[in-house]
Amino acid sequence: MTALGFLYPGHSGEDDYPRMEQLLGSDIRLAVVHTDIGEDAHRVDALLEMGSDERLAAGVEELRLSGAEAVVWACTSGSFVYGWKGAHDQVRTLARRAGLPASSTSFAFAHAVREIGARRVAVGATYPDDVAALFASFLSDAGAEVVGVRGSGIVTAAEVATWGEDEVLALAREADRPDADAVLLPDTALHTASHLPLLEATLGKPVLTANQVTVWEALRLTDRRVNAPELGSLFTKEPIVQV
């Protein structure tokens, strides 16, 4: 049994996790602990507070008691908003507090882009444009070429969580670029676990979504590789190399 721990901000798209646990198999358990988000706003000052050490520390003990072997801060905007160096500092502090390997969704995207062999990516963000641009900057620091960014101007995670398949598919289509090797949808409030096969079939390329890459990152931290095609190209046995 491999137990994976996730610190998830508030309550919005967390039901993706039991869905993914079901698809991964009986020997993997996903433990989700909710953190207090403070103000629900995709605004820089609110996101910095959401990802503060104090808010993350409050859930660490519960995750340790769950038997988790690794922990991921399951929030994209609450990590990349700190910038490349600040996001590293955030993860190091989390690892120290938890006594476990740790990462965040932002780094999960960076690692997943490399895993599938993508060099150029397009971003379909639910965030306002200024916050979406910070994610693009983070990806550039990670070595990816961002060929397009599409923001949606949504301020709250609560609103994002109401989106269904049609809205998710429309966002991915609008974000896609002909020269993009993959499309990234970076919001853990967005329900995507049930839509990955459709997204990839429609776009004809890998699609990376926030909750998907978060779970993959936790598996990576524990040296597990799982073949689960229902969760997209990222969860196939071999990396997808773009030529």
PAZAPA-4460 file (N, C-alpha, C; in steps of 0.05 Angstrom, whole numbers, plus 32768, in hexadecimal, padded with zeros to 4 digits):
% residues 243
    n_x    n_y    n_z   ca_x   ca_y   ca_z    c_x    c_y    c_z   seq   type   mol
   8011   7FE8   8000   8000   8000   8000   8012   8019   8000     1      M     A
   800D   802B   7FEE   801A   8045   7FED   8006   805A   7FF5     2      T     A
   800D   8069   800A   7FFB   807E   8014   8007   8099   800C     3      A     A
   7FF7   80AA   7FFF   8000   80C4   7FF5   7FF0   80DA   8003     4      L     A
   7FFD   80EF   800B   7FEF   8104   801A   7FEE   811E   800A     5      G     A
   7FD7   812C   800C   7FD2   8144   7FFD   7FC7   815A   8010     6      F     A
   7FD3   8171   8010   7FC7   8188   801E   7FB8   8197   8009     7      L     A
   7F9D   8198   800C   7F8C   81A3   7FF7   7F7E   81BC   8003     8      Y     A
   7F80   81D3   7FF5   7F75   81EC   7FFF   7F56   81ED   7FFD     9      P     A
   7F49   81EE   8014   7F2C   81F1   8015   7F1D   81D9   800A    10      G     A
   7F06   81DF   7FFD   7EF5   81CA   7FF2   7EEB   81D3   7FD7    11      H     A
   7EF4   81C6   7FC2   7EEB   81CD   7FA7   7EEC   81B5   7F94    12      S     A
   7F04   81AE   7F8B   7F07   8198   7F78   7F12   817F   7F85    13      G     A
   7F11   817C   7F9F   7F1F   8166   7FAD   7F12   814B   7FA7    14      E     A
   7EFA   814A   7F9C   7EEE   8130   7F95   7EFC   8123   7F7D    15      D     A
   7F0E   8131   7F70   7F1F   8124   7F5C   7F30   810E   7F68    16      D     A
   7F37   8111   7F82   7F4A   80FF   7F8F   7F3F   80E3   7F93    17      Y     A
   7F27   80DF   7F9E   7F1C   80C4   7F9F   7F17   80B8   7F84    18      P     A
   7F11   80C9   7F70   7F0E   80BF   7F55   7F28   80B4   7F4B    19      R     A
   7F3E   80C3   7F4F   7F58   80B9   7F46   7F62   80A1   7F56    20      M     A
   7F5C   80A1   7F70   7F64   808A   7F80   7F57   8070   7F75    21      E     A
   7F3E   8072   7F6D   7F30   805B   7F61   7F3E   8052   7F48    22      Q     A
   7F48   8064   7F38   7F54   805D   7F1E   7F70   8053   7F21    23      L     A
   7F7D   805A   7F38   7F99   8052   7F3B   7F9D   8035   7F45    24      L     A
   7F89   802A   7F52   7F8C   800F   7F5C   7F8A   800D   7F7A    25      G     A
   7F87   7FF5   7F84   7F81   7FF1   7FA0   7F98   7FF4   7FB3    26      S     A
   7FB1   7FF6   7FA9   7FC7   7FF8   7FBB   7FD2   8015   7FBE    27      D     A
   7FC2   8028   7FB5   7FCA   8044   7FB8   7FB3   8053   7FC6    28      I     A
   7FBA   8062   7FDB   7FA6   8071   7FEA   7FAE   808E   7FE9    29      R     A
   7F9A   809F   7FE3   7F9D   80BC   7FE2   7F90   80C9   7FFA    30      L     A
   7FA0   80D4   800C   7F96   80E1   8024   7F96   80FF   8020    31      A     A
   7F7E   810B   8022   7F7B   8128   801D   7F75   8136   8037    32      V     A
   7F85   814A   803E   7F80   815A   8056   7F7C   8177   804C    33      V     A
   7F66   8183   8055   7F5F   819E   804C   7F6C   81B4   805D    34      H     A
   7F77   81C7   804F   7F83   81DE   805D   7F6F   81F6   805C    35      T     A
   7F72   8208   806E   7F62   8220   806F   7F6D   8234   805A    36      D     A
   7F5C   823C   8047   7F66   824D   8032   7F65   826B   8038    37      I     A
   7F57   8272   804E   7F54   828F   8053   7F40   829A   803F    38      G     A
   7F48   82AE   8030   7F36   82BA   801C   7F38   82AA   8002    39      E     A
   7F22   82A2   7FF7   7F21   8294   7FDE   7F23   82A7   7FC7    40      D     A
   7F3C   82AC   7FBE   7F40   82C0   7FA9   7F59   82BA   7F9A    41      A     A
   7F57   82B9   7F7F   7F6F   82B6   7F6E   7F7B   82D2   7F6B    42      H     A
   7F86   82DC   7F81   7F93   82F6   7F83   7FAD   82F2   7F91    43      R     A
   7FC2   82FF   7F89   7FDD   82F9   7F92   7FDF   82F9   7FB1    44      V     A
   7FD4   830E   7FBE   7FD7   8310   7FDB   7FC8   82F9   7FE9    45      D     A
   7FB1   82F2   7FDF   7FA1   82DC   7FEB   7FAF   82C1   7FE6    46      A     A
   7FBB   82BE   7FCF   7FC9   82A4   7FC9   7FE2   82A1   7FDA    47      L     A
   7FF0   82B7   7FDE   8008   82B5   7FF0   8000   82AD   800C    48      L     A
   7FEA   82B7   8016   7FE0   82AF   8030   7FD7   8292   8030    49      E     A
   7FC9   828A   801B   7FBF   826E   8019   7FD6   825A   801B    50      M     A
   7FED   8261   800F   8003   824E   800E   8018   8253   8024    51      G     A
   8011   8262   8038   8024   8268   804E   802B   824F   805E    52      S     A
   8043   8250   8069   804D   8239   8079   803A   8232   808F    53      D     A
   802E   8246   809C   801C   8241   80B3   8003   8231   80AA    54      E     A
   7FF8   8238   8093   7FDF   822B   808A   7FE6   820E   8081    55      R     A
   7FFD   820A   8075   8004   81EF   806D   800B   81DE   8085    56      L     A
   8018   81EA   8098   8021   81DA   80B0   8009   81CF   80BF    57      A     A
   7FF2   81DD   80BE   7FDB   81D5   80CE   7FD1   81B9   80C6    58      A     A
   7FD6   81B0   80AD   7FCC   8196   80A5   7FE1   8180   80A5    59      G     A
   7FFA   8187   80AB   800F   8174   80A9   800C   815C   80BC    60      V     A
   8005   8162   80D5   8004   814C   80E8   7FEE   8138   80E1    61      E     A
   7FD8   8141   80D6   7FC3   812E   80CE   7FCD   811C   80B7    62      E     A
   7FDC   8128   80A5   7FE7   8117   808F   7FFB   8103   809A    63      L     A
   800C   810B   80AD   801F   80F8   80B8   8010   80E0   80C5    64      R     A
   7FFB   80E7   80D3   7FEB   80D2   80E0   7FDD   80BF   80CC    65      L     A
   7FD9   80C9   80B4   7FCB   80B9   80A0   7FDE   80A4   8094    66      S     A
   7FF8   80A6   809A   800B   8093   8090   8016   809B   8075    67      G     A
   8012   80B4   806D   801C   80BD   8052   803A   80BA   8050    68      A     A
   8043   80B2   8038   805F   80AE   8033   806B   80C7   8024    69      E     A
   805A   80D8   801B   8063   80F1   800E   804B   8104   800F    70      A     A
   8052   811E   800D   803C   8132   800F   8040   8146   7FF8    71      V     A
   8029   814E   7FEC   8029   8162   7FD7   8015   8178   7FDE    72      V     A
   801E   8191   7FDD   800D   81A8   7FE0   7FFD   81AA   7FC7    73      W     A
   7FE4   81A3   7FC8   7FD2   81A0   7FB1   7FC6   81BA   7FA9    74      A     A
   7FD7   81CD   7FA3   7FCE   81E8   7F9B   7FE2   81F3   7F87    75      C     A
   7FD9   81FA   7F70   7FEC   8206   7F5C   7FF1   8223   7F62    76      T     A
   7FDC   8233   7F63   7FDF   8250   7F66   7FEC   8257   7F81    77      S     A
   7FE7   8246   7F96   7FF2   824C   7FB0   800F   8243   7FB3    78      G     A
   801B   823A   7F9C   8037   8234   7F9C   8046   8244   7F88    79      S     A
   803D   8245   7F6F   804C   8255   7F5B   804C   8273   7F60    80      F     A
   8038   827C   7F70   8037   8299   7F76   804F   82A2   7F86    81      V     A
   805D   828F   7F92   8076   8296   7FA1   808E   8298   7F8F    82      Y     A
   808B   8291   7F75   80A2   8291   7F63   80B2   8278   7F66    83      G     A
   80C6   8275   7F55   80D5   825C   7F53   80E4   8256   7F6E    84      W     A
   80F2   826A   7F78   8101   8266   7F91   80EE   8263   7FA9    85      K     A
   80DA   8274   7FAA   80C7   8273   7FC1   80B8   8259   7FC2    86      G     A
   80B1   824E   7FAB   80A3   8235   7FAA   80B4   821E   7FB4    87      A     A
   80CE   821F   7FAD   80E1   820C   7FB8   80E3   820E   7FD6    88      H     A
   80E4   8226   7FE0   80E5   822A   7FFD   80CC   821F   800B    89      D     A
   80B5   8224   7FFF   809C   821A   8009   809C   81FB   800C    90      Q     A
   80A6   81EE   7FF7   80A7   81D0   7FF8   80BB   81C6   800C    91      V     A
   80D2   81D3   800D   80E6   81CA   8021   80DC   81CC   803D    92      R     A
   80CE   81E2   8043   80C2   81E6   805E   80AD   81D0   8063    93      T     A
   809D   81CA   804F   8088   81B6   8053   8095   819A   8058    94      L     A
   80AA   8194   8049   80B8   817B   804D   80C4   8178   8069    95      A     A
   80CF   818E   8073   80DB   818E   808E   80C5   818A   80A2    96      R     A
   80AF   8198   80A0   809A   8195   80B3   808D   8179   80B3    97      R     A
   808A   816E   809C   807D   8154   8099   8090   813D   809E    98      A     A
   80AA   8142   809A   80BD   812C   809B   80B9   8118   8084    99      G     A
   80B0   8123   806D   80A9   8112   8056   80B2   8120   803D   100      L     A
   80B6   8111   8027   80BB   811E   800E   80A3   8130   8007   101      P     A
   80A8   8147   7FFC   8092   815A   7FF7   8095   8168   7FDD   102      A     A
   807F   8171   7FD2   807F   8181   7FBA   8065   8191   7FB9   103      S     A
   8060   819E   7FA2   8047   81AD   7F9E   803E   81A9   7F82   104      S     A
   8025   81B2   7F7C   801A   81AE   7F62   802A   81BD   7F4D   105      T     A
   8035   81D4   7F53   8045   81E3   7F40   805D   81D3   7F36   106      S     A
   806B   81C7   7F49   8082   81B6   7F42   8078   819D   7F34   107      F     A
   8061   8193   7F3B   8055   817C   7F2D   8052   8182   7F10   108      A     A
   8049   8199   7F09   8046   81A1   7EED   8062   81A1   7EDF   109      F     A
   8075   81AD   7EEC   8090   81AF   7EE1   809B   8193   7EDB   110      A     A
   8098   8181   7EEF   80A3   8166   7EEB   8093   8156   7ED7   111      H     A
   8078   815A   7ED6   8067   814B   7EC3   806D   8154   7EA7   112      A     A
   8072   816E   7EA2   8078   8177   7E87   8091   8169   7E7D   113      V     A
   80A5   8166   7E8E   80BD   8157   7E86   80B7   813A   7E82   114      R     A
   80A6   812E   7E93   80A0   8112   7E91   8094   810B   7E76   115      E     A
   8083   811C   7E6B   8076   8115   7E52   8086   811F   7E3A   116      I     A
   809D   812C   7E3F   80AE   8134   7E29   80A5   814D   7E1B   117      G     A
   8094   815D   7E28   808A   8176   7E1B   809F   818C   7E1E   118      A     A
   80A3   819A   7E08   80B5   81B1   7E08   80A5   81CC   7E08   119      R     A
   808F   81CC   7DFA   807F   81E4   7DF8   8063   81DE   7E03   120      R     A
   8059   81F0   7E14   803F   81EB   7E21   802D   8203   7E1E   121      V     A
   8013   81FE   7E1F   7FFF   8213   7E20   7FF0   8210   7E3A   122      A     A
   7FE8   8226   7E45   7FDB   8227   7E5F   7FBE   8231   7E5D   123      V     A
   7FAC   8221   7E68   7F90   8229   7E6A   7F89   822D   7E87   124      G     A
   7F8A   8246   7E91   7F86   824B   7EAD   7F6B   8256   7EB3   125      A     A
   7F60   824E   7ECA   7F47   825A   7ED4   7F4C   8276   7EE0   126      T     A
   7F66   827C   7EE6   7F6D   8294   7EF5   7F6A   82AE   7EE5   127      Y     A
   7F6A   82C5   7EF3   7F6E   82DE   7EE5   7F88   82DE   7ED6   128      P     A
   7F8B   82F0   7EC3   7FA3   82F0   7EB2   7FBD   82F4   7EC1   129      D     A
   7FBD   8306   7ED6   7FD6   830B   7EE4   7FE0   82F2   7EF3   130      D     A
   7FCD   82E3   7EFE   7FD5   82CB   7F0C   7FDD   82B5   7EF8   131      V     A
   7FCF   82B3   7EE2   7FD7   829F   7ECD   7FF3   82A5   7EC3   132      A     A
   7FFA   82BF   7EC1   8015   82C6   7EB7   802A   82BD   7ECB   133      A     A
   8024   82BD   7EE4   8038   82B3   7EF8   803D   8295   7EF5   134      L     A
   8028   8286   7EEE   802C   826A   7EE9   803E   8266   7ED0   135      F     A
   8039   8275   7EBB   8049   8273   7EA3   8066   8279   7EA9   136      A     A
   806B   828D   7EBA   8086   8294   7EC2   8093   827D   7ED1   137      S     A
   8084   8270   7EE3   808E   825A   7EF2   8096   8243   7EDF   138      F     A
   8086   823D   7ECB   808C   8228   7EB8   80A5   822F   7EA8   139      L     A
   80A8   8249   7EA1   80C0   8251   7E92   80D9   824D   7EA3   140      S     A
   80D7   8253   7EBD   80ED   824E   7ECF   80F4   8230   7ED1   141      D     A
   80DF   821F   7ECD   80E3   8202   7ECE   80EF   81F7   7EB3   142      A     A
   80F1   8209   7E9F   80FD   8200   7E86   80EA   81FB   7E6F   143      G     A
   80D0   8200   7E74   80BC   81FC   7E5F   80B8   8215   7E4E   144      A     A
   80B2   8212   7E35   80AB   8229   7E24   808C   822C   7E24   145      E     A
   8082   8242   7E2E   8065   8246   7E2F   805D   8255   7E16   146      V     A
   804D   8248   7E05   8046   8254   7DEB   802B   8262   7DEB   147      V     A
   801D   8260   7E02   8003   826D   7E04   7FF8   826B   7E1F   148      G     A
   7FEB   8280   7E28   7FDE   8280   7E43   7FC2   828C   7E3F   149      V     A
   7FAE   827C   7E48   7F92   8285   7E47   7F87   8287   7E63   150      R     A
   7F83   829F   7E6D   7F76   82A2   7E87   7F58   82A4   7E85   151      G     A
   7F4A   829E   7E9B   7F2D   829E   7E9A   7F21   82B3   7EAD   152      S     A
   7F31   82C0   7EBD   7F28   82D6   7ECE   7F17   82CD   7EE5   153      G     A
   7F18   82B4   7EED   7F07   82AB   7F04   7F16   82B0   7F1E   154      I     A
   7F09   82BC   7F31   7F16   82C5   7F49   7F16   82B0   7F5F   155      V     A
   7F01   829F   7F60   7EFE   828D   7F77   7F00   826F   7F6E   156      T     A
   7F0B   825F   7F80   7F0B   8242   7F7C   7EEF   8237   7F7C   157      A     A
   7EDE   8243   7F8C   7EC2   8239   7F8E   7EB4   823A   7F73   158      A     A
   7EBA   8250   7F63   7EAE   8251   7F49   7EBA   823D   7F36   159      E     A
   7ED4   823A   7F37   7EE2   8227   7F26   7ED7   820B   7F2A   160      V     A
   7ED1   8204   7F43   7EC7   81E9   7F4A   7EAC   81E3   7F3E   161      A     A
   7E9D   81F7   7F34   7E83   81F2   7F28   7E86   81EA   7F0A   162      T     A
   7E9D   81ED   7EFF   7EA1   81E7   7EE3   7E9E   81C9   7EDE   163      W     A
   7E91   81C2   7EC8   7E8E   81A7   7EC0   7E9E   81A1   7EA7   164      G     A
   7E98   818A   7E9A   7EA7   8181   7E83   7EA8   8195   7E6D   165      E     A
   7E91   81A1   7E67   7E90   81B4   7E50   7EA3   81CC   7E54   166      D     A
   7EA3   81D7   7E6D   7EB4   81EE   7E72   7ED1   81E7   7E72   167      E     A
   7ED8   81CF   7E7D   7EF4   81C6   7E7D   7EFE   81C2   7E61   168      V     A
   7EEE   81B5   7E51   7EF5   81AF   7E35   7EF8   81CA   7E25   169      L     A
   7EE6   81DD   7E2A   7EE8   81F6   7E1C   7F02   8205   7E24   170      A     A
   7F09   8204   7E3D   7F22   8211   7E46   7F3A   8205   7E38   171      L     A
   7F3B   81EA   7E37   7F52   81DD   7E2B   7F54   81E3   7E0D   172      A     A
   7F3D   81E4   7E00   7F3D   81EA   7DE3   7F46   8207   7DDE   173      R     A
   7F3C   8219   7DEE   7F44   8235   7DEB   7F61   823A   7DF1   174      E     A
   7F6C   822A   7E04   7F88   822E   7E0B   7F9C   8221   7DF7   175      A     A
   7F93   820D   7DE9   7FA5   81FD   7DD8   7FB1   820F   7DC2   176      D     A
   7FCA   8208   7DBB   7FD8   8215   7DA5   7FE3   81FF   7D93   177      R     A
   7FE4   8204   7D79   7FEF   81EF   7D67   800B   81E6   7D6D   178      P     A
   801B   81F8   7D78   8037   81F1   7D7E   803B   81E8   7D9B   179      D     A
   8025   81E4   7DAA   8028   81DA   7DC5   8029   81BC   7DC6   180      A     A
   803D   81B1   7DD4   803F   8194   7DD7   802B   8189   7DEC   181      D     A
   8022   819B   7DFE   800F   8193   7E12   8000   81AB   7E1C   182      A     A
   7FE8   81A7   7E27   7FD8   81BC   7E32   7FD6   81B7   7E50   183      V     A
   7FDA   81CD   7E60   7FDA   81CB   7E7D   7FC2   81DB   7E88   184      L     A
   7FB3   81CE   7E9B   7F9C   81DB   7EA8   7FA3   81DC   7EC6   185      L     A
   7FAD   81F3   7ED0   7FB9   81F4   7EEB   7FA7   81FE   7F01   186      P     A
   7F92   81EF   7F08   7F82   81F8   7F1F   7F77   81DF   7F2D   187      D     A
   7F7F   81DA   7F46   7F75   81C2   7F54   7F58   81C4   7F5C   188      T     A
   7F4C   81DC   7F58   7F2F   81DE   7F5D   7F1F   81D4   7F45   189      A     A
   7F2C   81CF   7F2F   7F1F   81C7   7F16   7F1D   81A8   7F15   190      L     A
   7F04   819F   7F12   7F00   8182   7F10   7F08   8178   7EF4   191      H     A
   7F1D   8167   7EF3   7F26   815D   7ED9   7F2B   813F   7ED8   192      T     A
   7F2A   8131   7EEF   7F32   8115   7EF0   7F20   8104   7EDE   193      A     A
   7F08   810C   7EDA   7EF5   80FC   7EC9   7EF7   8104   7EAB   194      S     A
   7F06   8119   7EA5   7F05   8124   7E8A   7F1F   8120   7E7A   195      H     A
   7F33   8114   7E86   7F4D   8113   7E79   7F4D   8104   7E5E   196      L     A
   7F41   80EC   7E5C   7F41   80DF   7E42   7F34   80F1   7E2C   197      P     A
   7F1D   80FE   7E33   7F10   810F   7E1F   7F21   8127   7E18   198      L     A
   7F2E   8133   7E2C   7F3F   814A   7E26   7F55   8143   7E13   199      L     A
   7F63   812C   7E18   7F79   8125   7E07   7F70   811C   7DEC   200      E     A
   7F5A   810E   7DEB   7F4F   8105   7DD1   7F47   811D   7DC0   201      A     A
   7F3B   8131   7DCD   7F31   8149   7DBE   7F49   815A   7DB4   202      T     A
   7F5D   815E   7DC4   7F74   816F   7DBD   7F89   8160   7DAD   203      L     A
   7F89   8145   7DB0   7F9D   8136   7DA2   7FB9   8139   7DAD   204      G     A
   7FBB   813F   7DC7   7FD5   8143   7DD4   7FD2   813F   7DF2   205      K     A
   7FE7   813C   7E01   7FE5   8139   7E1E   7FD9   8152   7E2B   206      P     A
   7FC8   814D   7E3F   7FBD   8163   7E4F   7FC5   815D   7E6C   207      V     A
   7FD0   8171   7E79   7FD8   816E   7E95   7FC6   8180   7EA6   208      L     A
   7FB9   8174   7EBA   7FA7   8184   7ECB   7FB1   8182   7EE8   209      T     A
   7FA8   8195   7EF8   7FB4   819A   7F12   7FB2   8182   7F25   210      A     A
   7F9A   8177   7F29   7F98   8160   7F3B   7FA5   8148   7F31   211      N     A
   7FA4   8144   7F16   7FB2   812D   7F0A   7FD0   812E   7F0F   212      Q     A
   7FDD   8145   7F0A   7FFA   8146   7F0D   8002   8145   7F2B   213      V     A
   7FF0   814F   7F3C   7FF5   814E   7F59   7FF7   8131   7F63   214      T     A
   7FE5   8120   7F5A   7FE6   8104   7F63   7FFE   80F6   7F56   215      V     A
   8004   80FC   7F3D   801B   80F1   7F30   8035   80F9   7F3E   216      W     A
   8036   8112   7F47   804E   811B   7F56   8052   810C   7F70   217      E     A
   803C   8108   7F7E   803E   80F8   7F97   8048   80DC   7F92   218      A     A
   803F   80D0   7F7D   8049   80B6   7F75   8066   80B7   7F6E   219      L     A
   806E   80CC   7F60   808B   80CF   7F59   809C   80D1   7F72   220      R     A
   8092   80DF   7F86   80A2   80E2   7F9F   80A6   80C8   7FAD   221      L     A
   8094   80B5   7FA8   8096   809B   7FB5   80A1   8085   7FA2   222      T     A
   80AB   808E   7F8B   80B7   807C   7F77   80A3   8068   7F6D   223      D     A
   808A   8070   7F6A   8075   805F   7F5F   806F   8068   7F42   224      R     A
   806C   8056   7F30   8062   805C   7F15   8049   804B   7F11   225      R     A
   8033   8058   7F0A   801A   8049   7F06   8010   804E   7EEA   226      V     A
   8008   8038   7EDD   7FFC   803A   7EC3   7FDE   803C   7EC5   227      N     A
   7FD4   8055   7EC0   7FB7   805A   7EC3   7FAF   806D   7EAC   228      A     A
   7FAB   8062   7E94   7FA5   8072   7E7C   7F8D   8084   7E7F   229      P     A
   7F7A   807C   7E91   7F62   808C   7E95   7F69   80A7   7EA1   230      E     A
   7F82   80AA   7EAC   7F8B   80C3   7EB7   7F9E   80D2   7EA3   231      L     A
   7F9D   80CA   7E8A   7FAC   80D9   7E76   7FC8   80CE   7E70   232      G     A
   7FD5   80DB   7E5C   7FEF   80D2   7E53   8004   80D2   7E69   233      S     A
   8001   80E4   7E7C   8014   80E5   7E92   8015   80CA   7EA1   234      L     A
   7FFF   80BC   7EA2   7FFE   80A3   7EB2   8001   808A   7EA0   235      F     A
   800D   808D   7E89   8014   8076   7E79   8030   806D   7E82   236      T     A
   8037   8055   7E7B   8050   804A   7E86   8069   8059   7E7C   237      K     A
   8069   8061   7E63   8080   806F   7E58   8079   808C   7E53   238      E     A
   808D   809E   7E57   8089   80BA   7E51   8081   80BE   7E33   239      P     A
   8071   80D2   7E2E   806A   80D9   7E12   807F   80ED   7E09   240      I     A
   808E   80E6   7DF4   80A3   80F8   7DEA   8099   8105   7DD1   241      V     A
   8099   8120   7DD1   8090   812E   7DBA   80A7   8131   7DA6   242      Q     A
   80A2   812E   7D8C   80B7   8130   7D78   80AF   8145   7D63   243      V     A
***
